[in-house]
Amino acid sequence: MYKRIGVIKMRPKAIDVKPLKDYQIELKFDNGEIKILDVKPYFKFKIFKELKEENKFATVKISGLSIEWENGADICPDELYNNSKTI
């Protein structure tokens, strides 16, 4: 028999994303929070380097629980929420 230890709290889900200047994105979460994520630190990874072209960076969209760009680059949901700053 299993004992219930507590209620699992689900992380907020990104429901909207908008590219901003200086390689930042604005994220709206299903709990009403709006946060900003700086994508520049991800440019050290090969798949993100091509996003330095503004027209490619602007292709960001919601994809399931995460976000992604047309080139296949994505950021995991935990990082989206935990590494972004509330505005």
N, CA, C and O atoms as a CHARMM CRD file, in Angstrom:
* protein
*
  348
    1    1 MET  N      0.84400  -1.18200   0.00000 PROA 1      0.00000
    2    1 MET  CA     0.00000   0.00000   0.00000 PROA 1      0.00000
    3    1 MET  C      0.88600   1.24100   0.00000 PROA 1      0.00000
    4    1 MET  O      1.87600   1.31100   0.72800 PROA 1      0.00000
    5    2 TYR  N      0.52200   2.20500  -0.81300 PROA 2      0.00000
    6    2 TYR  CA     1.28600   3.44400  -0.91700 PROA 2      0.00000
    7    2 TYR  C      0.64800   4.51600  -0.05800 PROA 2      0.00000
    8    2 TYR  O     -0.57400   4.60400   0.05700 PROA 2      0.00000
    9    3 LYS  N      1.49300   5.32100   0.53600 PROA 3      0.00000
   10    3 LYS  CA     1.02300   6.42100   1.36800 PROA 3      0.00000
   11    3 LYS  C      1.15000   7.71900   0.57000 PROA 3      0.00000
   12    3 LYS  O      2.19000   7.98000  -0.03400 PROA 3      0.00000
   13    4 ARG  N      0.12500   8.50400   0.56800 PROA 4      0.00000
   14    4 ARG  CA     0.16500   9.79500  -0.12600 PROA 4      0.00000
   15    4 ARG  C      0.94300  10.77800   0.73600 PROA 4      0.00000
   16    4 ARG  O      0.59100  11.02300   1.89000 PROA 4      0.00000
   17    5 ILE  N      1.99000  11.33000   0.17300 PROA 5      0.00000
   18    5 ILE  CA     2.86400  12.21900   0.92800 PROA 5      0.00000
   19    5 ILE  C      2.42700  13.66900   0.80400 PROA 5      0.00000
   20    5 ILE  O      2.54800  14.42200   1.77000 PROA 5      0.00000
   21    6 GLY  N      1.94300  14.06900  -0.30700 PROA 6      0.00000
   22    6 GLY  CA     1.53800  15.46200  -0.49500 PROA 6      0.00000
   23    6 GLY  C      1.02600  15.68500  -1.89900 PROA 6      0.00000
   24    6 GLY  O      0.98400  14.77300  -2.72500 PROA 6      0.00000
   25    7 VAL  N      0.64800  16.88800  -2.13800 PROA 7      0.00000
   26    7 VAL  CA     0.13700  17.25800  -3.44800 PROA 7      0.00000
   27    7 VAL  C      1.31000  17.70900  -4.30400 PROA 7      0.00000
   28    7 VAL  O      2.13700  18.51600  -3.87800 PROA 7      0.00000
   29    8 ILE  N      1.36700  17.17900  -5.50600 PROA 8      0.00000
   30    8 ILE  CA     2.41900  17.57500  -6.43600 PROA 8      0.00000
   31    8 ILE  C      2.00800  18.88900  -7.08600 PROA 8      0.00000
   32    8 ILE  O      0.93100  18.99400  -7.67200 PROA 8      0.00000
   33    9 LYS  N      2.87200  19.88400  -6.97600 PROA 9      0.00000
   34    9 LYS  CA     2.59700  21.18300  -7.58700 PROA 9      0.00000
   35    9 LYS  C      3.21400  21.20700  -8.97900 PROA 9      0.00000
   36    9 LYS  O      4.41900  21.00700  -9.13500 PROA 9      0.00000
   37   10 MET  N      2.40200  21.44700  -9.96800 PROA 10     0.00000
   38   10 MET  CA     2.87800  21.50900 -11.34100 PROA 10     0.00000
   39   10 MET  C      3.49000  22.88300 -11.61600 PROA 10     0.00000
   40   10 MET  O      3.01200  23.90300 -11.11900 PROA 10     0.00000
   41   11 ARG  N      4.53600  22.88600 -12.40200 PROA 11     0.00000
   42   11 ARG  CA     5.14600  24.16100 -12.77500 PROA 11     0.00000
   43   11 ARG  C      4.19800  24.89500 -13.70600 PROA 11     0.00000
   44   11 ARG  O      3.45500  24.26200 -14.45700 PROA 11     0.00000
   45   12 PRO  N      4.21400  26.21500 -13.67000 PROA 12     0.00000
   46   12 PRO  CA     3.38200  26.96800 -14.61700 PROA 12     0.00000
   47   12 PRO  C      3.80900  26.67000 -16.05800 PROA 12     0.00000
   48   12 PRO  O      4.98500  26.43400 -16.33500 PROA 12     0.00000
   49   13 LYS  N      2.85100  26.68400 -16.94700 PROA 13     0.00000
   50   13 LYS  CA     3.08700  26.40300 -18.36100 PROA 13     0.00000
   51   13 LYS  C      3.11300  27.69800 -19.15600 PROA 13     0.00000
   52   13 LYS  O      2.25400  28.56000 -18.97200 PROA 13     0.00000
   53   14 ALA  N      4.09700  27.83900 -20.03900 PROA 14     0.00000
   54   14 ALA  CA     4.14700  28.99200 -20.93900 PROA 14     0.00000
   55   14 ALA  C      3.00600  28.87600 -21.93700 PROA 14     0.00000
   56   14 ALA  O      2.83000  27.83900 -22.57700 PROA 14     0.00000
   57   15 ILE  N      2.23300  29.95000 -22.06200 PROA 15     0.00000
   58   15 ILE  CA     1.10400  29.94500 -22.99600 PROA 15     0.00000
   59   15 ILE  C      1.26900  30.96300 -24.11200 PROA 15     0.00000
   60   15 ILE  O      0.50000  30.96200 -25.07300 PROA 15     0.00000
   61   16 ASP  N      2.27300  31.83700 -23.99000 PROA 16     0.00000
   62   16 ASP  CA     2.53600  32.81800 -25.04100 PROA 16     0.00000
   63   16 ASP  C      3.99800  33.21700 -24.95600 PROA 16     0.00000
   64   16 ASP  O      4.56300  33.29100 -23.86500 PROA 16     0.00000
   65   17 VAL  N      4.60700  33.47400 -26.09200 PROA 17     0.00000
   66   17 VAL  CA     6.00800  33.90700 -26.14700 PROA 17     0.00000
   67   17 VAL  C      6.13400  34.98300 -27.20900 PROA 17     0.00000
   68   17 VAL  O      5.51900  34.90500 -28.27300 PROA 17     0.00000
   69   18 LYS  N      6.94900  35.99500 -26.90000 PROA 18     0.00000
   70   18 LYS  CA     7.15000  37.09300 -27.83100 PROA 18     0.00000
   71   18 LYS  C      8.63200  37.45500 -27.83800 PROA 18     0.00000
   72   18 LYS  O      9.19800  37.71100 -26.77600 PROA 18     0.00000
   73   19 PRO  N      9.27900  37.48400 -29.01500 PROA 19     0.00000
   74   19 PRO  CA    10.68200  37.89300 -29.07500 PROA 19     0.00000
   75   19 PRO  C     10.80700  39.39100 -28.80800 PROA 19     0.00000
   76   19 PRO  O      9.98300  40.18700 -29.25700 PROA 19     0.00000
   77   20 LEU  N     11.84700  39.75700 -28.07200 PROA 20     0.00000
   78   20 LEU  CA    12.12600  41.15300 -27.75000 PROA 20     0.00000
   79   20 LEU  C     13.50500  41.53200 -28.28300 PROA 20     0.00000
   80   20 LEU  O     14.21600  40.68800 -28.83000 PROA 20     0.00000
   81   21 LYS  N     13.87700  42.78600 -28.12600 PROA 21     0.00000
   82   21 LYS  CA    15.20000  43.24400 -28.52400 PROA 21     0.00000
   83   21 LYS  C     16.25900  42.62500 -27.62500 PROA 21     0.00000
   84   21 LYS  O     15.96100  42.14800 -26.52900 PROA 21     0.00000
   85   22 ASP  N     17.48200  42.63700 -28.09400 PROA 22     0.00000
   86   22 ASP  CA    18.64800  42.16900 -27.34400 PROA 22     0.00000
   87   22 ASP  C     18.53300  40.69000 -26.96600 PROA 22     0.00000
   88   22 ASP  O     19.01000  40.28100 -25.90700 PROA 22     0.00000
   89   23 TYR  N     17.90300  39.89100 -27.82600 PROA 23     0.00000
   90   23 TYR  CA    17.81000  38.43700 -27.65600 PROA 23     0.00000
   91   23 TYR  C     17.15200  38.02500 -26.34400 PROA 23     0.00000
   92   23 TYR  O     17.61100  37.12200 -25.64400 PROA 23     0.00000
   93   24 GLN  N     16.07600  38.71100 -26.04200 PROA 24     0.00000
   94   24 GLN  CA    15.27000  38.34900 -24.88600 PROA 24     0.00000
   95   24 GLN  C     13.89000  37.93600 -25.38500 PROA 24     0.00000
   96   24 GLN  O     13.46100  38.32800 -26.47000 PROA 24     0.00000
   97   25 ILE  N     13.21200  37.14100 -24.57600 PROA 25     0.00000
   98   25 ILE  CA    11.84800  36.75400 -24.89800 PROA 25     0.00000
   99   25 ILE  C     10.94200  37.04600 -23.71400 PROA 25     0.00000
  100   25 ILE  O     11.33200  36.90400 -22.55500 PROA 25     0.00000
  101   26 GLU  N      9.73200  37.45400 -24.03600 PROA 26     0.00000
  102   26 GLU  CA     8.70900  37.66300 -23.01100 PROA 26     0.00000
  103   26 GLU  C      7.82900  36.42300 -22.98400 PROA 26     0.00000
  104   26 GLU  O      7.34500  35.96400 -24.01900 PROA 26     0.00000
  105   27 LEU  N      7.63200  35.89100 -21.78500 PROA 27     0.00000
  106   27 LEU  CA     6.83200  34.67700 -21.60400 PROA 27     0.00000
  107   27 LEU  C      5.63500  34.97000 -20.73300 PROA 27     0.00000
  108   27 LEU  O      5.75800  35.60200 -19.68400 PROA 27     0.00000
  109   28 LYS  N      4.47600  34.50900 -21.16700 PROA 28     0.00000
  110   28 LYS  CA     3.27600  34.58900 -20.33800 PROA 28     0.00000
  111   28 LYS  C      2.94500  33.16600 -19.90500 PROA 28     0.00000
  112   28 LYS  O      2.88200  32.25600 -20.73100 PROA 28     0.00000
  113   29 PHE  N      2.73400  32.98100 -18.60000 PROA 29     0.00000
  114   29 PHE  CA     2.45900  31.65900 -18.04700 PROA 29     0.00000
  115   29 PHE  C      0.98800  31.52900 -17.67100 PROA 29     0.00000
  116   29 PHE  O      0.28700  32.52300 -17.47800 PROA 29     0.00000
  117   30 ASP  N      0.53900  30.28100 -17.57300 PROA 30     0.00000
  118   30 ASP  CA    -0.88100  30.02600 -17.29300 PROA 30     0.00000
  119   30 ASP  C     -1.30900  30.42500 -15.88100 PROA 30     0.00000
  120   30 ASP  O     -2.49600  30.36800 -15.56100 PROA 30     0.00000
  121   31 ASN  N     -0.36400  30.82700 -15.03600 PROA 31     0.00000
  122   31 ASN  CA    -0.71400  31.32700 -13.69700 PROA 31     0.00000
  123   31 ASN  C     -0.81800  32.85100 -13.69400 PROA 31     0.00000
  124   31 ASN  O     -0.99400  33.45700 -12.63700 PROA 31     0.00000
  125   32 GLY  N     -0.70900  33.47900 -14.87900 PROA 32     0.00000
  126   32 GLY  CA    -0.83200  34.92300 -15.00400 PROA 32     0.00000
  127   32 GLY  C      0.48500  35.67800 -14.96400 PROA 32     0.00000
  128   32 GLY  O      0.51600  36.87300 -15.25700 PROA 32     0.00000
  129   33 GLU  N      1.57100  35.00700 -14.60700 PROA 33     0.00000
  130   33 GLU  CA     2.87000  35.68800 -14.53800 PROA 33     0.00000
  131   33 GLU  C      3.38800  36.00100 -15.93400 PROA 33     0.00000
  132   33 GLU  O      3.17600  35.24900 -16.88500 PROA 33     0.00000
  133   34 ILE  N      4.07500  37.13600 -16.02600 PROA 34     0.00000
  134   34 ILE  CA     4.77500  37.51700 -17.24900 PROA 34     0.00000
  135   34 ILE  C      6.23600  37.68000 -16.85800 PROA 34     0.00000
  136   34 ILE  O      6.56800  38.40400 -15.91900 PROA 34     0.00000
  137   35 LYS  N      7.10700  36.98700 -17.60100 PROA 35     0.00000
  138   35 LYS  CA     8.52500  36.97600 -17.26300 PROA 35     0.00000
  139   35 LYS  C      9.35700  37.21200 -18.51400 PROA 35     0.00000
  140   35 LYS  O      8.88600  37.03400 -19.63700 PROA 35     0.00000
  141   36 ILE  N     10.60400  37.61700 -18.29800 PROA 36     0.00000
  142   36 ILE  CA    11.55400  37.86100 -19.37900 PROA 36     0.00000
  143   36 ILE  C     12.71700  36.87500 -19.23000 PROA 36     0.00000
  144   36 ILE  O     13.24800  36.68700 -18.13500 PROA 36     0.00000
  145   37 LEU  N     13.10400  36.25300 -20.34400 PROA 37     0.00000
  146   37 LEU  CA    14.25100  35.35200 -20.35500 PROA 37     0.00000
  147   37 LEU  C     15.28200  35.87900 -21.33200 PROA 37     0.00000
  148   37 LEU  O     14.96500  36.17400 -22.48500 PROA 37     0.00000
  149   38 ASP  N     16.51400  35.99600 -20.86800 PROA 38     0.00000
  150   38 ASP  CA    17.63000  36.39600 -21.71100 PROA 38     0.00000
  151   38 ASP  C     18.17700  35.13700 -22.38500 PROA 38     0.00000
  152   38 ASP  O     18.62500  34.21400 -21.70400 PROA 38     0.00000
  153   39 VAL  N     18.14200  35.09500 -23.70000 PROA 39     0.00000
  154   39 VAL  CA    18.56100  33.91000 -24.44200 PROA 39     0.00000
  155   39 VAL  C     20.05900  33.93300 -24.76300 PROA 39     0.00000
  156   39 VAL  O     20.60800  32.90500 -25.16100 PROA 39     0.00000
  157   40 LYS  N     20.72900  35.06600 -24.60100 PROA 40     0.00000
  158   40 LYS  CA    22.14700  35.17000 -24.96000 PROA 40     0.00000
  159   40 LYS  C     23.03000  34.10000 -24.32200 PROA 40     0.00000
  160   40 LYS  O     23.92700  33.60100 -25.00100 PROA 40     0.00000
  161   41 PRO  N     22.83300  33.71600 -23.05600 PROA 41     0.00000
  162   41 PRO  CA    23.69500  32.66600 -22.48600 PROA 41     0.00000
  163   41 PRO  C     23.61700  31.33100 -23.23100 PROA 41     0.00000
  164   41 PRO  O     24.53900  30.52200 -23.12800 PROA 41     0.00000
  165   42 TYR  N     22.55100  31.08600 -23.97100 PROA 42     0.00000
  166   42 TYR  CA    22.39200  29.83800 -24.70600 PROA 42     0.00000
  167   42 TYR  C     23.18200  29.83800 -26.01600 PROA 42     0.00000
  168   42 TYR  O     23.34300  28.78700 -26.63500 PROA 42     0.00000
  169   43 PHE  N     23.67800  31.00600 -26.44700 PROA 43     0.00000
  170   43 PHE  CA    24.43200  31.08500 -27.70000 PROA 43     0.00000
  171   43 PHE  C     25.72300  30.28200 -27.65000 PROA 43     0.00000
  172   43 PHE  O     26.33700  30.05500 -28.69200 PROA 43     0.00000
  173   44 LYS  N     26.15000  29.84800 -26.47900 PROA 44     0.00000
  174   44 LYS  CA    27.35300  29.01300 -26.39100 PROA 44     0.00000
  175   44 LYS  C     27.09700  27.60800 -26.94100 PROA 44     0.00000
  176   44 LYS  O     28.04000  26.86400 -27.21100 PROA 44     0.00000
  177   45 PHE  N     25.82200  27.24600 -27.10800 PROA 45     0.00000
  178   45 PHE  CA    25.46700  25.95500 -27.66700 PROA 45     0.00000
  179   45 PHE  C     25.24900  26.09700 -29.18000 PROA 45     0.00000
  180   45 PHE  O     24.61300  27.04700 -29.63700 PROA 45     0.00000
  181   46 LYS  N     25.77100  25.16300 -29.93000 PROA 46     0.00000
  182   46 LYS  CA    25.78300  25.24000 -31.39200 PROA 46     0.00000
  183   46 LYS  C     24.41000  25.54500 -32.00200 PROA 46     0.00000
  184   46 LYS  O     24.30200  26.41400 -32.86700 PROA 46     0.00000
  185   47 ILE  N     23.37800  24.85200 -31.56800 PROA 47     0.00000
  186   47 ILE  CA    22.05400  25.02100 -32.18500 PROA 47     0.00000
  187   47 ILE  C     21.48900  26.42800 -31.97200 PROA 47     0.00000
  188   47 ILE  O     20.67100  26.89300 -32.76500 PROA 47     0.00000
  189   48 PHE  N     21.92000  27.10500 -30.90800 PROA 48     0.00000
  190   48 PHE  CA    21.41900  28.44800 -30.63000 PROA 48     0.00000
  191   48 PHE  C     22.19800  29.53400 -31.37100 PROA 48     0.00000
  192   48 PHE  O     21.69600  30.64800 -31.52100 PROA 48     0.00000
  193   49 LYS  N     23.40700  29.23700 -31.83500 PROA 49     0.00000
  194   49 LYS  CA    24.25300  30.25900 -32.47600 PROA 49     0.00000
  195   49 LYS  C     23.58500  30.90500 -33.68300 PROA 49     0.00000
  196   49 LYS  O     23.72200  32.11000 -33.89500 PROA 49     0.00000
  197   50 GLU  N     22.86000  30.11100 -34.47900 PROA 50     0.00000
  198   50 GLU  CA    22.22600  30.70300 -35.66300 PROA 50     0.00000
  199   50 GLU  C     21.07100  31.63500 -35.31500 PROA 50     0.00000
  200   50 GLU  O     20.59200  32.38100 -36.16800 PROA 50     0.00000
  201   51 LEU  N     20.62100  31.59200 -34.05400 PROA 51     0.00000
  202   51 LEU  CA    19.54600  32.49400 -33.62400 PROA 51     0.00000
  203   51 LEU  C     20.04400  33.92500 -33.42900 PROA 51     0.00000
  204   51 LEU  O     19.25700  34.82400 -33.13200 PROA 51     0.00000
  205   52 LYS  N     21.34500  34.13500 -33.59500 PROA 52     0.00000
  206   52 LYS  CA    21.87300  35.49800 -33.54100 PROA 52     0.00000
  207   52 LYS  C     21.36400  36.33300 -34.71100 PROA 52     0.00000
  208   52 LYS  O     21.39700  37.56300 -34.66800 PROA 52     0.00000
  209   53 GLU  N     20.89200  35.65400 -35.76000 PROA 53     0.00000
  210   53 GLU  CA    20.24600  36.36100 -36.86700 PROA 53     0.00000
  211   53 GLU  C     18.83300  36.70300 -36.40900 PROA 53     0.00000
  212   53 GLU  O     18.04700  35.81200 -36.08700 PROA 53     0.00000
  213   54 GLU  N     18.51500  37.98700 -36.38300 PROA 54     0.00000
  214   54 GLU  CA    17.23900  38.43800 -35.82000 PROA 54     0.00000
  215   54 GLU  C     16.01700  37.77600 -36.45600 PROA 54     0.00000
  216   54 GLU  O     15.05000  37.46100 -35.76200 PROA 54     0.00000
  217   55 ASN  N     16.05400  37.56700 -37.76400 PROA 55     0.00000
  218   55 ASN  CA    14.89500  36.94400 -38.41500 PROA 55     0.00000
  219   55 ASN  C     14.70200  35.50100 -37.95300 PROA 55     0.00000
  220   55 ASN  O     13.56800  35.02400 -37.90600 PROA 55     0.00000
  221   56 LYS  N     15.76800  34.80600 -37.61700 PROA 56     0.00000
  222   56 LYS  CA    15.65300  33.44100 -37.08700 PROA 56     0.00000
  223   56 LYS  C     15.23100  33.46500 -35.61900 PROA 56     0.00000
  224   56 LYS  O     14.44400  32.62400 -35.18400 PROA 56     0.00000
  225   57 PHE  N     15.75200  34.42400 -34.85900 PROA 57     0.00000
  226   57 PHE  CA    15.37400  34.54500 -33.44900 PROA 57     0.00000
  227   57 PHE  C     13.87500  34.81600 -33.33100 PROA 57     0.00000
  228   57 PHE  O     13.22900  34.34400 -32.39500 PROA 57     0.00000
  229   58 ALA  N     13.32900  35.56400 -34.26400 PROA 58     0.00000
  230   58 ALA  CA    11.91600  35.95400 -34.22900 PROA 58     0.00000
  231   58 ALA  C     10.95900  34.79400 -34.51100 PROA 58     0.00000
  232   58 ALA  O      9.74600  34.96900 -34.40200 PROA 58     0.00000
  233   59 THR  N     11.47400  33.61700 -34.87000 PROA 59     0.00000
  234   59 THR  CA    10.59600  32.48300 -35.18400 PROA 59     0.00000
  235   59 THR  C     10.15500  31.70700 -33.93900 PROA 59     0.00000
  236   59 THR  O      9.50400  30.67000 -34.06500 PROA 59     0.00000
  237   60 VAL  N     10.49000  32.18200 -32.76000 PROA 60     0.00000
  238   60 VAL  CA    10.14300  31.46900 -31.52600 PROA 60     0.00000
  239   60 VAL  C      8.62600  31.30400 -31.40000 PROA 60     0.00000
  240   60 VAL  O      7.85700  32.20300 -31.73900 PROA 60     0.00000
  241   61 LYS  N      8.21700  30.13000 -30.90000 PROA 61     0.00000
  242   61 LYS  CA     6.79400  29.83900 -30.72900 PROA 61     0.00000
  243   61 LYS  C      6.61300  28.85400 -29.57800 PROA 61     0.00000
  244   61 LYS  O      7.56500  28.19800 -29.15400 PROA 61     0.00000
  245   62 ILE  N      5.39600  28.76000 -29.08400 PROA 62     0.00000
  246   62 ILE  CA     5.04900  27.76700 -28.07100 PROA 62     0.00000
  247   62 ILE  C      5.03100  26.39400 -28.73900 PROA 62     0.00000
  248   62 ILE  O      4.55300  26.24100 -29.86300 PROA 62     0.00000
  249   63 SER  N      5.55500  25.40800 -28.03100 PROA 63     0.00000
  250   63 SER  CA     5.56000  24.03700 -28.54000 PROA 63     0.00000
  251   63 SER  C      5.35900  23.08200 -27.36500 PROA 63     0.00000
  252   63 SER  O      6.29800  22.79700 -26.62100 PROA 63     0.00000
  253   64 GLY  N      4.15800  22.60200 -27.20800 PROA 64     0.00000
  254   64 GLY  CA     3.85400  21.71700 -26.08700 PROA 64     0.00000
  255   64 GLY  C      4.03000  22.44300 -24.76400 PROA 64     0.00000
  256   64 GLY  O      3.41900  23.48900 -24.54000 PROA 64     0.00000
  257   65 LEU  N      4.86100  21.89700 -23.88800 PROA 65     0.00000
  258   65 LEU  CA     5.14100  22.52300 -22.59500 PROA 65     0.00000
  259   65 LEU  C      6.29300  23.51200 -22.67100 PROA 65     0.00000
  260   65 LEU  O      6.63700  24.14000 -21.67000 PROA 65     0.00000
  261   66 SER  N      6.89100  23.65700 -23.84200 PROA 66     0.00000
  262   66 SER  CA     8.10400  24.44900 -23.98400 PROA 66     0.00000
  263   66 SER  C      7.93900  25.49400 -25.08900 PROA 66     0.00000
  264   66 SER  O      6.83100  25.80000 -25.53100 PROA 66     0.00000
  265   67 ILE  N      9.07900  26.02500 -25.51400 PROA 67     0.00000
  266   67 ILE  CA     9.13700  26.91300 -26.67100 PROA 67     0.00000
  267   67 ILE  C     10.17200  26.34300 -27.61800 PROA 67     0.00000
  268   67 ILE  O     11.04100  25.57300 -27.21000 PROA 67     0.00000
  269   68 GLU  N     10.07800  26.72200 -28.88400 PROA 68     0.00000
  270   68 GLU  CA    11.09800  26.29400 -29.83500 PROA 68     0.00000
  271   68 GLU  C     11.18200  27.28000 -30.98800 PROA 68     0.00000
  272   68 GLU  O     10.29000  28.09600 -31.21500 PROA 68     0.00000
  273   69 TRP  N     12.29100  27.16900 -31.70300 PROA 69     0.00000
  274   69 TRP  CA    12.52600  27.96500 -32.89300 PROA 69     0.00000
  275   69 TRP  C     12.45700  27.05400 -34.10200 PROA 69     0.00000
  276   69 TRP  O     12.49600  25.83200 -33.96500 PROA 69     0.00000
  277   70 GLU  N     12.35300  27.64400 -35.29100 PROA 70     0.00000
  278   70 GLU  CA    12.23600  26.86300 -36.52300 PROA 70     0.00000
  279   70 GLU  C     13.41300  25.92600 -36.75500 PROA 70     0.00000
  280   70 GLU  O     13.25800  24.90500 -37.42600 PROA 70     0.00000
  281   71 ASN  N     14.59000  26.25100 -36.21500 PROA 71     0.00000
  282   71 ASN  CA    15.76300  25.39400 -36.41800 PROA 71     0.00000
  283   71 ASN  C     15.79400  24.20400 -35.46000 PROA 71     0.00000
  284   71 ASN  O     16.72400  23.40000 -35.51400 PROA 71     0.00000
  285   72 GLY  N     14.79500  24.07600 -34.58400 PROA 72     0.00000
  286   72 GLY  CA    14.73000  22.96100 -33.65100 PROA 72     0.00000
  287   72 GLY  C     15.25500  23.26200 -32.26000 PROA 72     0.00000
  288   72 GLY  O     15.10000  22.44200 -31.35500 PROA 72     0.00000
  289   73 ALA  N     15.86900  24.41500 -32.06900 PROA 73     0.00000
  290   73 ALA  CA    16.35100  24.79200 -30.73300 PROA 73     0.00000
  291   73 ALA  C     15.15000  24.95300 -29.80700 PROA 73     0.00000
  292   73 ALA  O     14.11600  25.49800 -30.19300 PROA 73     0.00000
  293   74 ASP  N     15.30700  24.47000 -28.58400 PROA 74     0.00000
  294   74 ASP  CA    14.24300  24.64000 -27.60000 PROA 74     0.00000
  295   74 ASP  C     14.84700  24.79900 -26.21300 PROA 74     0.00000
  296   74 ASP  O     16.02700  24.52400 -25.99900 PROA 74     0.00000
  297   75 ILE  N     14.02600  25.24400 -25.28200 PROA 75     0.00000
  298   75 ILE  CA    14.44400  25.42000 -23.89000 PROA 75     0.00000
  299   75 ILE  C     13.43100  24.69400 -23.02800 PROA 75     0.00000
  300   75 ILE  O     12.22300  24.86200 -23.19500 PROA 75     0.00000
  301   76 CYS  N     13.93200  23.88500 -22.10500 PROA 76     0.00000
  302   76 CYS  CA    13.02800  23.05500 -21.29900 PROA 76     0.00000
  303   76 CYS  C     12.12800  23.92200 -20.41200 PROA 76     0.00000
  304   76 CYS  O     12.52000  25.02000 -20.01600 PROA 76     0.00000
  305   77 PRO  N     10.93800  23.43800 -20.10600 PROA 77     0.00000
  306   77 PRO  CA     9.96400  24.20300 -19.32900 PROA 77     0.00000
  307   77 PRO  C     10.47200  24.67300 -17.97300 PROA 77     0.00000
  308   77 PRO  O     10.15600  25.78600 -17.55200 PROA 77     0.00000
  309   78 ASP  N     11.25600  23.84200 -17.27800 PROA 78     0.00000
  310   78 ASP  CA    11.78800  24.25100 -15.97500 PROA 78     0.00000
  311   78 ASP  C     12.71400  25.45100 -16.11300 PROA 78     0.00000
  312   78 ASP  O     12.65100  26.38100 -15.30900 PROA 78     0.00000
  313   79 GLU  N     13.58100  25.43400 -17.13600 PROA 79     0.00000
  314   79 GLU  CA    14.48400  26.56600 -17.35200 PROA 79     0.00000
  315   79 GLU  C     13.71000  27.81800 -17.73000 PROA 79     0.00000
  316   79 GLU  O     14.04400  28.91500 -17.28200 PROA 79     0.00000
  317   80 LEU  N     12.68200  27.66400 -18.55000 PROA 80     0.00000
  318   80 LEU  CA    11.87400  28.82200 -18.93400 PROA 80     0.00000
  319   80 LEU  C     11.35400  29.55100 -17.70600 PROA 80     0.00000
  320   80 LEU  O     11.44000  30.77500 -17.60800 PROA 80     0.00000
  321   81 TYR  N     10.81900  28.78700 -16.78100 PROA 81     0.00000
  322   81 TYR  CA    10.21100  29.40300 -15.60900 PROA 81     0.00000
  323   81 TYR  C     11.25300  29.82000 -14.56800 PROA 81     0.00000
  324   81 TYR  O     11.20000  30.93800 -14.05400 PROA 81     0.00000
  325   82 ASN  N     12.17800  28.95000 -14.26300 PROA 82     0.00000
  326   82 ASN  CA    13.13700  29.20700 -13.17900 PROA 82     0.00000
  327   82 ASN  C     14.21600  30.22200 -13.53700 PROA 82     0.00000
  328   82 ASN  O     14.72300  30.90700 -12.64900 PROA 82     0.00000
  329   83 ASN  N     14.58000  30.33600 -14.80800 PROA 83     0.00000
  330   83 ASN  CA    15.66300  31.23700 -15.20100 PROA 83     0.00000
  331   83 ASN  C     15.18300  32.56200 -15.76900 PROA 83     0.00000
  332   83 ASN  O     15.99500  33.38900 -16.18300 PROA 83     0.00000
  333   84 SER  N     13.89100  32.77000 -15.79200 PROA 84     0.00000
  334   84 SER  CA    13.36200  34.04300 -16.29000 PROA 84     0.00000
  335   84 SER  C     13.04000  34.95900 -15.10800 PROA 84     0.00000
  336   84 SER  O     12.88100  34.50500 -13.97500 PROA 84     0.00000
  337   85 LYS  N     12.95000  36.23800 -15.39700 PROA 85     0.00000
  338   85 LYS  CA    12.70900  37.24100 -14.36200 PROA 85     0.00000
  339   85 LYS  C     11.32400  37.83400 -14.50000 PROA 85     0.00000
  340   85 LYS  O     10.90400  38.21600 -15.59200 PROA 85     0.00000
  341   86 THR  N     10.61600  37.90600 -13.38100 PROA 86     0.00000
  342   86 THR  CA     9.28100  38.47200 -13.36800 PROA 86     0.00000
  343   86 THR  C      9.33200  39.96700 -13.66800 PROA 86     0.00000
  344   86 THR  O     10.19200  40.68900 -13.16300 PROA 86     0.00000
  345   87 ILE  N      8.39200  40.41500 -14.49900 PROA 87     0.00000
  346   87 ILE  CA     8.32600  41.86300 -14.77300 PROA 87     0.00000
  347   87 ILE  C      7.06700  42.44000 -14.14400 PROA 87     0.00000
  348   87 ILE  O      6.81600  43.64000 -14.25300 PROA 87     0.00000
